């Protein structure tokens, strides 16, 4: 077994939590149950990894087999990567039978026609998800196994989830291969990214519970401080709490929200001033970037009104994220202004 393969297997095993190493090795299937029984999984991970490498040498493991173990690890821990959503399009409404063997053949042929030094692995899972791992090389160097791209494609859907490597120059080639192999005609990146692959799937496949917003924000009202003994004030507070809960439920739904870590808004509007003041010599767009970040942004937004930190309902600019399937927005000024016209499509 090649030294680079041995080192790659060792590093992959070290990434796995110790109490899950045996389970992942069983899923991998390269080592027999008899071989696995010879490993002491209670020792330190470094020693476990060395034992695994030694057994892999006995089985003459190659880099393609080692890459499968990496796919299994990333399938169990997809949140370790940043995922972007792409949508493919056909010219017509025709539907075709999906042939996995043909898909693999076309995908590999397109990549290898442009780049010889590339390692491609496929693994199918129960939810019609095809996981693809691509390690990129150059015409003069071997594929870099430590910086692969990952693609998750659900057959019979136009959506592709991509976790690209740092070699972004290969992204157009990857998109070409996907379009050709899946018999589509075009592909575009949606402005939707997250570490949570499952939440991205929930959004594009509409598997979350959220209603369309029918209420619009009203100005915050001043709250007068009154003694708690005043029953009228207590009743008003109770009514307001019930209103907030009702509106919040109508906006966000009853179920858990998809997990997104951020939402970004890029503002490009004209700076307006009194012409007589002549503040600006020429009209220039006013640019501003606003980014909301949270370990669970949508759940955080959902909790603002009940916590008294914002009026209910929250601005549609924030609550429309799952409906529009995007967390990157450009807010531009339109010639004929009307409420809501700033939101980019």
N, C-alpha and C positions, 0 to 999 in steps of 0.2 A: 504493500500500500504506500502511495506517495506521501511524503512528509507533510505537504501542504494539506492533503486530505485529513491526515491524522490530527494536525493542529486545528483544522476547522471543526472536526467532530468534538475535539476536546473543549474548544471554546463554546460550542453550542450546548454541550452538556452542562457546562458551568453556568449558563444563563438560566437553566431550569431549576426551580425550587427543589430542594433535595427530596421532599416527600412526594414529588411528582415525577421524578426521573424514571423510576421503574415503569410507571404507567405509560409514559411517552415512548420509552424504548419498546414496550409491547406493541403500541400502535405502529411504531416504525417497522417492526417485523423483520429487521435484518438479523437480529440475534435470536437464537432459539431459546426456549424456556430453560433448557438444560444449561445453556451459557449464562442466562440471567441469574440462575440460582447460585452461580459461583461468585457473584458480586455481593459484597457487603454494603448495602445501601445505608447503613448507619454510620459509616465512617465519613470523614470530611469530604467535601465535594471534589477537591483536587484529586484525591486518591480514587474516588469513584470514576472520574473522567479518565484517569490513566488506565483503569481496569477495562472501561468500555473501549478505549482506543486499542488496547491489546487484543480484545476479542474481535474487533472490527478488522484488525490486521490478519487474524486467522481466517476471516471470511473474505479477504481481499476486497474490501469496500472501495468504491470509487467516488468521485466527486458528485455524480448524479444521485447516488444513494445517500450521501451525506446531506445533499440539498433537501431531500425529502424530510429529513429530521428537522431541518430549519422551517419547512412549511408547516409541519405539525406543531412546532412551538409557536409560530406566528398565528396559526388558527386558534390555538388556545388563548394566546395573549395578543389579540389584534390591536388592543389599545396602546401598545408600545409604539405604534406607527401613526403618522398623520395620513389621513385618507382624503382624497378628492373624488367628487362624483362627476362622471362623464355621461352624456346622453347621446346615443346614436340615432340616426334617422334614416328611413327608407324614402324612396321617391314616391312610392304608392302605398296602398294599404295591404299589399299581398303578405300572406304569412307562409312561411316555409317550414318544413320539418327540419328539426335541428339534429345534425349528425355530428356527434362528438369527435369521432375519428377524423372526419373531414375537417372539422374546426382545427384540431391539433395540427393536422398536416399542412393546412394553408397558413396557419399562424407561424409555424416553424420555418416554412419555406420562405415567407416574406422577410422575416428577420435575418435569416442566414443568407439570403440573396444580397443583402446590404452589408452584413457584418458576419464574418466567419467565426470570430472568437466570441461566442455567446453560449451560455448554458441555460437551457429552457427545461423547466419541470412543470408537470401538471398533476393535480390531485383533485378528485371529485368528492363532494360531500353530499349529505342526504337531502339538503334543501335546494337541489339543482344548482348549487354553487360550484363553479370551477375555479380553483385557485391556481394561479400561474406565477411562477417565480422565474425572473430573468436576471442572470448575472452578466453584466456587460464587460466586454473587453475592448480592445482597439485592434487595428490591423497588425500591431506589433506587440501587443501584450495580451496575456491570458485574462479571462474574465475575473473581475474582482468579486469574489464570493461574499465579501463582508459588506458590500453596498449594493444589494440587489433591488430591483423593482418588484413590486407585488401587484397583481391584478386579481380582482374577484369579479367574475362575470356570472350572472344568473341567466341561463339560457331561457329563451322565449320572452325576454325582457330587453328593452333598449338601454338598460343602465349598467355601467361599469364603474367599479370602485378601484381607484389606483393609488398606490403608495409608491411614489417615484423615488428613485435613488438620487444622490446628489448630482449624477450625470444627466442633467435635464436636457442636454443636447440630443439624447436618445428618445425623448418623449414623442416627437413627431413620428418617428419610425414605429414606435410602439402603437400609437393610435392608428397608423396605416395598417398594421398587421391585424388589429382588432376589427377594423371596418371590413377588411377583405375576408377574414376568416368567418365572420358572423353574417356575411352577405348583406351588410348595410351600405349606405352610400356616403354618409357624413357622420362626423362626431364633433361634439363641442363640450367644453368644460363648463359645468354648472358652477355658479358662485357659492358652493356649499362644501365645507371642509370640517373635519373633526377627527379626534383620536378614536371616537366611539364608532366603530364600523356598524354595529347593530342599530345605533340611533340613526345613522344616515340611511340605512335600509328602511327603518320605520317611517322616515319622512318621505322618501321617494315612492315607497310602496303603499303609503297611506295606512300604516298600521298603528297609528297613535290616535288618542281620543282628544280631538280639539274641534271646537265649533268655530264657525265664522263669526267675526265680531259684528254685533249689531248695535252696540252702544259706542258712543264717542265721548271723549273726555270733556268734562266740564271744569271751569276754574275752581281751584281750591278755595274752600270757604274757611273764613276765620272761625276758630273754635273758641267760644267763650267759656271761661272757667267758672264752674258753678258747684255748689255743695253737693256731695253725693246723696244727701238726704232728699234732694229735689227729685221727686218721682218722674216729673215730666222730662227732665234731662236724662234720667236713667233710661226712660222709654225711647227717647230720641237716639241715644247711643246704641240701644239694642236694635232699633230699626235700621240705623246706619250700618251696623255690623252685618245684619242680615242682607242688606242691599249689596254690600261689598262682596259677601260670600256668593250671592246669586250672580252678580255680574262677573265675578272672577271665574265661576263655574261655566258661564256662558262663553267666556273668552277662551279659557284654557281647557275646558272639559273636565271630566272626573278622574281620568287615568293619569299615570305618570308621564312626564314630558320627555321627549327625546333629549339625549345628553349632548349638548354642544358647549364648548369651552369659551367661545367668543363670538361677537358680532361686530362687524366693522362697517362704518359709514363714512364715505368720502364725499365731502361737501364741495360743490363747485357752483357758486352763485355770484351774481354781480354785486359789487359793493355799491350801495345806494347812498347818496348824499345830496344836499341842497345844491342845485346848479350854481346859485349865486355865491356860495361859499368857495367854490372851485377848489375842493380838497384834493381831487385827483386830476392830473393833467390828461390822462387817458383812462378809458374804461378797462379795468382788468378784473378777471374773475377772482373771487375770494375763495381760497382753498383751505380746507380744514379736514382733518382726519380724526374721527372719534371711534374709539374701540372700547367695547364693554367686555370684560373678562370675568369668568367665574368657573370654578370646577364643574358647576351644573347651571349654566346661564338661565335656561328657561324656567327651571324650578325656582331660581332666585327671583326672577321677574314675577313669577306667580305669587311669591310670598310678600312682595312689596306692599300691596294694598292692604292685606289683612294685618300686616305689622304696623300700619299707619305711616309708612315711609313714602307713599305715593297715593294719589287719588285713583279711584277705580272708575273706568277701566284704564289699564296702561295704554300708552300711545300705540296706535296701529303699526308704527314704524318698528316697534319691538315685537309685538305679538304676531305679526304677519310672517315671521321667520319660517315656521314649519309649513304654512300654507303656500308661500312662494318658493319653498325648497331652496333657500339661499341664506347665507349669513355674511355675504359681502354685498354692500349696496353703494350705488352712486346716486347722490341727490343733486339733480341739476335743475336750474330754473327754466321754466317754460315761458314762452311768449305770452300765453293767455293763462294767467294764474287762476286756479280754483283749488279748493281744499283737497289735499291729498295728491296734488299734481307733481309734487317733488319726488315721489317714490319712483325709482327706476323700475322698469318692468322686469 
